[in-house]
């Protein structure tokens, strides 16, 4: 993925609020360093990468859950068919 990563609006807003708070804090305290615009952009991109990683992990976990459910349905169907076949020979 390039620099066009998706970041939910709320997370983007949270980053901007954090940056604004840093600007406010820098006016009050000597030990607060500000990010330049490149740093703010990098912070947004970091948040987008973290969000994407979480989304991908959640998607893979859901796929695994669905595969497990399908496997259990298939096994139950095969077991029921085997029971039916076994009952016909008695």
C-alpha positions as CSV (number, residue, x, y, z in Angstrom):
1,X,0.0,0.0,0.0
2,X,1.2,3.5,-0.7
3,X,0.5,6.7,1.2
4,X,-3.2,6.5,0.6
5,X,-4.0,4.3,3.6
6,X,-7.5,4.5,5.1
7,X,-7.8,5.9,8.6
8,X,-11.2,6.1,10.2
9,X,-12.3,9.7,10.7
10,X,-12.5,9.4,14.5
11,X,-8.8,8.3,14.7
12,X,-7.8,11.1,12.4
13,X,-9.6,13.6,14.6
14,X,-7.9,12.1,17.7
15,X,-4.5,12.6,16.1
16,X,-5.3,16.2,15.3
17,X,-6.6,16.8,18.8
18,X,-3.3,15.4,20.1
19,X,-1.3,17.7,17.9
20,X,-3.3,20.7,19.0
21,X,-2.8,19.7,22.6
22,X,1.0,19.5,22.0
23,X,0.9,23.0,20.5
24,X,-0.9,24.2,23.6
25,X,1.5,22.4,25.9
26,X,4.5,23.8,24.0
27,X,3.3,27.4,24.8
28,X,3.2,26.5,28.5
29,X,6.2,24.2,29.0
30,X,9.8,24.3,27.8
31,X,10.2,20.5,27.5
32,X,7.5,19.9,24.8
33,X,8.7,19.5,21.2
34,X,6.4,19.9,18.3
35,X,6.0,17.8,15.2
36,X,6.4,19.5,11.9
37,X,3.8,18.8,9.1
38,X,5.9,15.9,7.9
39,X,5.9,14.5,11.4
40,X,2.1,14.9,11.7
41,X,1.6,13.2,8.3
42,X,3.9,10.4,9.5
43,X,1.8,10.0,12.6
44,X,-1.4,9.7,10.5
45,X,0.3,7.1,8.3
46,X,1.5,5.2,11.4
47,X,-2.1,5.2,12.8
48,X,-3.4,4.0,9.4
49,X,-0.8,1.1,9.3
50,X,-1.8,0.1,12.8
51,X,-5.5,0.3,11.9
52,X,-4.9,-1.8,8.7
53,X,-3.0,-4.4,10.7
54,X,-5.9,-4.7,13.2
55,X,-8.4,-4.9,10.4
56,X,-6.4,-7.6,8.6
57,X,-6.0,-9.6,11.8
58,X,-9.7,-9.4,12.5
59,X,-10.6,-10.4,9.0
60,X,-8.3,-13.4,9.1
61,X,-9.7,-14.4,12.6
62,X,-13.3,-14.2,11.2
63,X,-12.3,-16.3,8.2
64,X,-10.8,-18.9,10.5
65,X,-14.0,-18.9,12.6
66,X,-16.1,-19.4,9.4
67,X,-13.8,-22.2,8.2
68,X,-14.1,-24.0,11.5
69,X,-17.9,-23.6,11.5
70,X,-18.1,-25.0,8.0
71,X,-15.8,-27.9,8.9
72,X,-18.1,-28.8,11.9
73,X,-21.2,-28.7,9.7
74,X,-19.5,-30.9,7.1
75,X,-18.4,-33.4,9.8
76,X,-21.9,-33.5,11.3
77,X,-23.4,-34.1,7.8
78,X,-20.9,-36.9,7.1
79,X,-21.6,-38.4,10.5
80,X,-25.4,-38.3,9.9
81,X,-24.9,-39.9,6.5
82,X,-22.8,-42.7,8.0
83,X,-25.4,-43.3,10.7
84,X,-28.2,-43.5,8.1
85,X,-26.1,-45.9,6.0
86,X,-25.4,-48.0,9.1
87,X,-29.1,-48.2,10.0
88,X,-30.1,-49.5,6.6
89,X,-27.8,-52.5,6.9
90,X,-29.2,-53.7,10.2
